[in-house]
Amino acid sequence: MDHVLARVKRLIKKPFFKLVSDHTLYENTNVTLAACVPYSPDHNLDEDSWFKIEQFSQQPFCIDLLKSNFDSKDYDDLKKEQFINIAYIFAVQGDNFYFQKVTPSLFIKKKIIDFGEAAAIEEGSNRLVINDQPDAIYFKLSDTLAFRNLATISGIFKGIDALYREATEQETEAFLQSEFIELKGNYDASKVSKPNRKRIALALDSLAKMSAQDKVGVLAYICDYCNQKLKFDQTSKKIEISTDDELKLLLYGIEQRFYTTLFGQERRLANSIQALS
C-alpha cells in the first residue's frame, strides 16, 4: 500500500505524520538511474535529466527516515491545525520515497463558484498543490537519491548544499593573490560574485591536482583562447583581472572549458561538462 506523509516544522522527536493512505501520488514519474548524471556542480542538466547520489544512506546529510524500515503504523495522522506547518511531503510508493518541498505559494485558499445542479459559492478550504514531478526520489534498493535542483532539496536534506559550496572569504582572497593573477582597477575579493565564488572553490580543487608543469600549460591554454578578452603580461607571466567577467573567463579556463570543434575548427566555451567513463 502506498502512503503520503508530511514533515512538520519545529518538531524534533516525532516530526512525521500520515496524510493519505492507499493512494499513488506520483504516477507519471519515470526516472532511469542508469541515465542519471552523478552530481557535479558544474554540470547543467538537460530538460529531461536528473542528478544522482549513490550510496546515499552513507552520506552525512541522509535523513534517518531513509536508514530504517518504513512502517506506516509508526506514524500518527496529521492534525488540521498542523497543516500550515508542513515543511515537505513524501510519498512512499513501493520501495521508493518521493519528496516534494512545500512553500507558501503551494497553499491555496480561494472562494470559488461551483457549477453543480445550480451555481453556488463555496468558501475556499486549505489546499496543497502537488507538483507533476517530485523534487527528489530515493530508490531504497539501490540506495540512490535522484534529484534535479540541489538548492530545492537542501531544506529536506540538511547539509547537502555542501556539495556545491562557495569559496570562503579567505580562500577567495588567497586565490586572487595567486602568482598568475594581477589585480587591476581596485578589483578585490569584496567584488567577487557568488557564482564566481563557487567557481573558485572548483578551481582550487582542480589546481590542487595539477603538477607545476600542468599549471604552466593551463595558463598558456587560457591565454590562447582568451587573448582578445584577457590581458597577459609576458614579463610578469600574470593575467590581469579587473572585472568579475574577466575572473569568470579565467576560472572557466582552469576548468578547461574552452575547446575547438574537430570539424569546422570552431572555438567554443562549454557551458556544462560531464566526465565520460
Contacts in CASP RR format, 6 or more apart in sequence:
PFRMAT RR
TARGET T0000
AUTHOR 0000-0000-0000
METHOD contacts of the structure
MODEL  1
MDHVLARVKRLIKKPFFKLVSDHTLYENTNVTLAACVPYSPDHNLDEDSW
FKIEQFSQQPFCIDLLKSNFDSKDYDDLKKEQFINIAYIFAVQGDNFYFQ
KVTPSLFIKKKIIDFGEAAAIEEGSNRLVINDQPDAIYFKLSDTLAFRNL
ATISGIFKGIDALYREATEQETEAFLQSEFIELKGNYDASKVSKPNRKRI
ALALDSLAKMSAQDKVGVLAYICDYCNQKLKFDQTSKKIEISTDDELKLL
LYGIEQRFYTTLFGQERRLANSIQALS
1 21 0 8 1.000
1 22 0 8 1.000
1 72 0 8 1.000
2 21 0 8 1.000
2 22 0 8 1.000
2 23 0 8 1.000
2 24 0 8 1.000
2 25 0 8 1.000
2 91 0 8 1.000
2 92 0 8 1.000
2 93 0 8 1.000
2 94 0 8 1.000
3 18 0 8 1.000
3 20 0 8 1.000
3 21 0 8 1.000
3 22 0 8 1.000
3 72 0 8 1.000
3 91 0 8 1.000
3 92 0 8 1.000
4 18 0 8 1.000
4 19 0 8 1.000
4 20 0 8 1.000
4 21 0 8 1.000
4 23 0 8 1.000
4 25 0 8 1.000
4 89 0 8 1.000
4 90 0 8 1.000
4 91 0 8 1.000
4 92 0 8 1.000
5 16 0 8 1.000
5 17 0 8 1.000
5 18 0 8 1.000
5 19 0 8 1.000
5 75 0 8 1.000
5 89 0 8 1.000
5 90 0 8 1.000
5 91 0 8 1.000
5 92 0 8 1.000
6 16 0 8 1.000
6 17 0 8 1.000
6 19 0 8 1.000
6 78 0 8 1.000
6 86 0 8 1.000
6 87 0 8 1.000
6 88 0 8 1.000
6 89 0 8 1.000
6 90 0 8 1.000
6 102 0 8 1.000
7 15 0 8 1.000
7 16 0 8 1.000
7 86 0 8 1.000
7 87 0 8 1.000
7 88 0 8 1.000
7 89 0 8 1.000
7 90 0 8 1.000
7 156 0 8 1.000
8 15 0 8 1.000
8 16 0 8 1.000
8 17 0 8 1.000
8 78 0 8 1.000
8 82 0 8 1.000
8 85 0 8 1.000
8 86 0 8 1.000
8 87 0 8 1.000
9 85 0 8 1.000
9 86 0 8 1.000
9 87 0 8 1.000
10 85 0 8 1.000
14 76 0 8 1.000
16 65 0 8 1.000
16 75 0 8 1.000
17 75 0 8 1.000
17 76 0 8 1.000
17 77 0 8 1.000
17 78 0 8 1.000
17 79 0 8 1.000
17 82 0 8 1.000
18 72 0 8 1.000
18 75 0 8 1.000
18 76 0 8 1.000
18 77 0 8 1.000
18 78 0 8 1.000
19 78 0 8 1.000
19 89 0 8 1.000
21 72 0 8 1.000
24 91 0 8 1.000
24 93 0 8 1.000
25 91 0 8 1.000
25 93 0 8 1.000
25 98 0 8 1.000
25 130 0 8 1.000
26 91 0 8 1.000
26 93 0 8 1.000
26 98 0 8 1.000
26 133 0 8 1.000
26 134 0 8 1.000
28 132 0 8 1.000
28 133 0 8 1.000
29 98 0 8 1.000
29 133 0 8 1.000
29 134 0 8 1.000
29 137 0 8 1.000
31 50 0 8 1.000
31 137 0 8 1.000
31 146 0 8 1.000
33 52 0 8 1.000
33 139 0 8 1.000
33 142 0 8 1.000
33 144 0 8 1.000
33 146 0 8 1.000
35 49 0 8 1.000
35 50 0 8 1.000
36 49 0 8 1.000
36 50 0 8 1.000
36 51 0 8 1.000
36 52 0 8 1.000
36 144 0 8 1.000
36 146 0 8 1.000
37 43 0 8 1.000
37 45 0 8 1.000
37 49 0 8 1.000
37 50 0 8 1.000
37 51 0 8 1.000
37 52 0 8 1.000
37 274 0 8 1.000
38 51 0 8 1.000
38 52 0 8 1.000
38 53 0 8 1.000
38 54 0 8 1.000
39 51 0 8 1.000
39 52 0 8 1.000
39 53 0 8 1.000
39 150 0 8 1.000
39 163 0 8 1.000
40 273 0 8 1.000
40 274 0 8 1.000
40 275 0 8 1.000
41 150 0 8 1.000
41 163 0 8 1.000
41 164 0 8 1.000
41 198 0 8 1.000
41 202 0 8 1.000
42 199 0 8 1.000
42 202 0 8 1.000
42 255 0 8 1.000
42 272 0 8 1.000
42 273 0 8 1.000
43 51 0 8 1.000
43 272 0 8 1.000
43 273 0 8 1.000
43 274 0 8 1.000
44 271 0 8 1.000
44 272 0 8 1.000
45 51 0 8 1.000
45 148 0 8 1.000
49 148 0 8 1.000
50 146 0 8 1.000
50 147 0 8 1.000
50 148 0 8 1.000
51 146 0 8 1.000
51 147 0 8 1.000
51 148 0 8 1.000
51 150 0 8 1.000
52 144 0 8 1.000
52 145 0 8 1.000
52 146 0 8 1.000
52 147 0 8 1.000
53 59 0 8 1.000
53 144 0 8 1.000
53 145 0 8 1.000
53 147 0 8 1.000
53 163 0 8 1.000
54 142 0 8 1.000
54 143 0 8 1.000
54 144 0 8 1.000
55 143 0 8 1.000
55 144 0 8 1.000
56 62 0 8 1.000
56 66 0 8 1.000
56 138 0 8 1.000
56 143 0 8 1.000
56 144 0 8 1.000
56 145 0 8 1.000
57 66 0 8 1.000
57 67 0 8 1.000
57 143 0 8 1.000
58 143 0 8 1.000
59 160 0 8 1.000
60 159 0 8 1.000
61 157 0 8 1.000
61 158 0 8 1.000
61 159 0 8 1.000
61 160 0 8 1.000
61 162 0 8 1.000
62 145 0 8 1.000
62 157 0 8 1.000
63 156 0 8 1.000
63 157 0 8 1.000
65 90 0 8 1.000
65 97 0 8 1.000
66 97 0 8 1.000
66 138 0 8 1.000
66 140 0 8 1.000
70 92 0 8 1.000
70 97 0 8 1.000
72 92 0 8 1.000
78 86 0 8 1.000
83 126 0 8 1.000
83 128 0 8 1.000
84 107 0 8 1.000
84 126 0 8 1.000
86 102 0 8 1.000
86 128 0 8 1.000
87 101 0 8 1.000
87 102 0 8 1.000
87 155 0 8 1.000
87 156 0 8 1.000
88 99 0 8 1.000
88 100 0 8 1.000
88 101 0 8 1.000
88 102 0 8 1.000
88 155 0 8 1.000
88 156 0 8 1.000
89 99 0 8 1.000
89 100 0 8 1.000
89 102 0 8 1.000
89 128 0 8 1.000
89 130 0 8 1.000
90 97 0 8 1.000
90 98 0 8 1.000
90 99 0 8 1.000
90 100 0 8 1.000
91 97 0 8 1.000
91 98 0 8 1.000
91 134 0 8 1.000
92 98 0 8 1.000
95 139 0 8 1.000
95 140 0 8 1.000
95 141 0 8 1.000
96 137 0 8 1.000
96 138 0 8 1.000
96 139 0 8 1.000
96 140 0 8 1.000
97 137 0 8 1.000
97 138 0 8 1.000
97 140 0 8 1.000
98 134 0 8 1.000
98 136 0 8 1.000
98 137 0 8 1.000
99 134 0 8 1.000
99 135 0 8 1.000
99 136 0 8 1.000
99 137 0 8 1.000
99 138 0 8 1.000
99 153 0 8 1.000
99 156 0 8 1.000
100 130 0 8 1.000
100 131 0 8 1.000
100 134 0 8 1.000
100 135 0 8 1.000
101 135 0 8 1.000
101 152 0 8 1.000
101 153 0 8 1.000
101 155 0 8 1.000
101 156 0 8 1.000
102 128 0 8 1.000
106 128 0 8 1.000
106 129 0 8 1.000
107 126 0 8 1.000
107 127 0 8 1.000
107 128 0 8 1.000
107 129 0 8 1.000
108 126 0 8 1.000
108 127 0 8 1.000
108 128 0 8 1.000
108 129 0 8 1.000
109 124 0 8 1.000
109 125 0 8 1.000
109 126 0 8 1.000
109 127 0 8 1.000
110 124 0 8 1.000
111 121 0 8 1.000
111 122 0 8 1.000
111 123 0 8 1.000
111 124 0 8 1.000
112 121 0 8 1.000
112 122 0 8 1.000
112 124 0 8 1.000
113 119 0 8 1.000
113 120 0 8 1.000
113 121 0 8 1.000
113 122 0 8 1.000
114 120 0 8 1.000
114 121 0 8 1.000
114 122 0 8 1.000
133 148 0 8 1.000
135 147 0 8 1.000
135 148 0 8 1.000
135 149 0 8 1.000
135 152 0 8 1.000
135 153 0 8 1.000
135 156 0 8 1.000
136 145 0 8 1.000
136 146 0 8 1.000
136 147 0 8 1.000
136 153 0 8 1.000
136 156 0 8 1.000
136 157 0 8 1.000
137 145 0 8 1.000
137 146 0 8 1.000
137 147 0 8 1.000
138 144 0 8 1.000
138 145 0 8 1.000
138 146 0 8 1.000
139 145 0 8 1.000
139 146 0 8 1.000
145 157 0 8 1.000
147 153 0 8 1.000
150 160 0 8 1.000
150 161 0 8 1.000
150 163 0 8 1.000
150 164 0 8 1.000
151 161 0 8 1.000
153 160 0 8 1.000
154 160 0 8 1.000
154 161 0 8 1.000
164 198 0 8 1.000
165 198 0 8 1.000
165 201 0 8 1.000
166 194 0 8 1.000
166 197 0 8 1.000
166 198 0 8 1.000
166 200 0 8 1.000
166 201 0 8 1.000
167 175 0 8 1.000
167 197 0 8 1.000
167 198 0 8 1.000
167 200 0 8 1.000
167 201 0 8 1.000
167 204 0 8 1.000
169 189 0 8 1.000
171 200 0 8 1.000
171 201 0 8 1.000
171 204 0 8 1.000
172 189 0 8 1.000
172 192 0 8 1.000
172 197 0 8 1.000
172 200 0 8 1.000
173 188 0 8 1.000
173 189 0 8 1.000
175 181 0 8 1.000
175 200 0 8 1.000
175 203 0 8 1.000
175 204 0 8 1.000
176 183 0 8 1.000
176 188 0 8 1.000
176 189 0 8 1.000
176 192 0 8 1.000
176 241 0 8 1.000
179 238 0 8 1.000
180 215 0 8 1.000
180 219 0 8 1.000
180 237 0 8 1.000
180 238 0 8 1.000
180 239 0 8 1.000
181 238 0 8 1.000
181 239 0 8 1.000
181 241 0 8 1.000
181 250 0 8 1.000
182 233 0 8 1.000
182 236 0 8 1.000
182 238 0 8 1.000
182 239 0 8 1.000
182 240 0 8 1.000
182 241 0 8 1.000
183 240 0 8 1.000
183 241 0 8 1.000
183 242 0 8 1.000
184 240 0 8 1.000
184 241 0 8 1.000
184 242 0 8 1.000
185 242 0 8 1.000
187 241 0 8 1.000
187 242 0 8 1.000
187 243 0 8 1.000
187 244 0 8 1.000
187 247 0 8 1.000
191 244 0 8 1.000
192 200 0 8 1.000
192 244 0 8 1.000
192 247 0 8 1.000
193 244 0 8 1.000
195 248 0 8 1.000
196 244 0 8 1.000
196 247 0 8 1.000
196 248 0 8 1.000
196 251 0 8 1.000
199 248 0 8 1.000
199 251 0 8 1.000
199 252 0 8 1.000
199 255 0 8 1.000
200 251 0 8 1.000
202 251 0 8 1.000
202 255 0 8 1.000
203 251 0 8 1.000
203 254 0 8 1.000
203 255 0 8 1.000
206 254 0 8 1.000
206 255 0 8 1.000
207 215 0 8 1.000
207 254 0 8 1.000
210 218 0 8 1.000
218 253 0 8 1.000
218 254 0 8 1.000
218 256 0 8 1.000
219 237 0 8 1.000
219 239 0 8 1.000
221 253 0 8 1.000
221 256 0 8 1.000
221 258 0 8 1.000
222 230 0 8 1.000
222 239 0 8 1.000
222 249 0 8 1.000
222 250 0 8 1.000
222 253 0 8 1.000
222 254 0 8 1.000
222 258 0 8 1.000
223 230 0 8 1.000
223 232 0 8 1.000
223 239 0 8 1.000
225 253 0 8 1.000
225 258 0 8 1.000
225 267 0 8 1.000
226 249 0 8 1.000
226 250 0 8 1.000
226 253 0 8 1.000
226 258 0 8 1.000
229 246 0 8 1.000
229 249 0 8 1.000
230 239 0 8 1.000
230 240 0 8 1.000
230 241 0 8 1.000
230 246 0 8 1.000
230 249 0 8 1.000
230 250 0 8 1.000
231 239 0 8 1.000
231 240 0 8 1.000
232 238 0 8 1.000
232 239 0 8 1.000
232 240 0 8 1.000
233 239 0 8 1.000
233 240 0 8 1.000
239 250 0 8 1.000
240 246 0 8 1.000
241 247 0 8 1.000
241 250 0 8 1.000
252 258 0 8 1.000
252 269 0 8 1.000
255 273 0 8 1.000
257 269 0 8 1.000
257 270 0 8 1.000
257 271 0 8 1.000
257 273 0 8 1.000
258 267 0 8 1.000
258 268 0 8 1.000
258 269 0 8 1.000
258 270 0 8 1.000
259 267 0 8 1.000
259 268 0 8 1.000
259 270 0 8 1.000
260 266 0 8 1.000
260 267 0 8 1.000
260 268 0 8 1.000
261 268 0 8 1.000
END
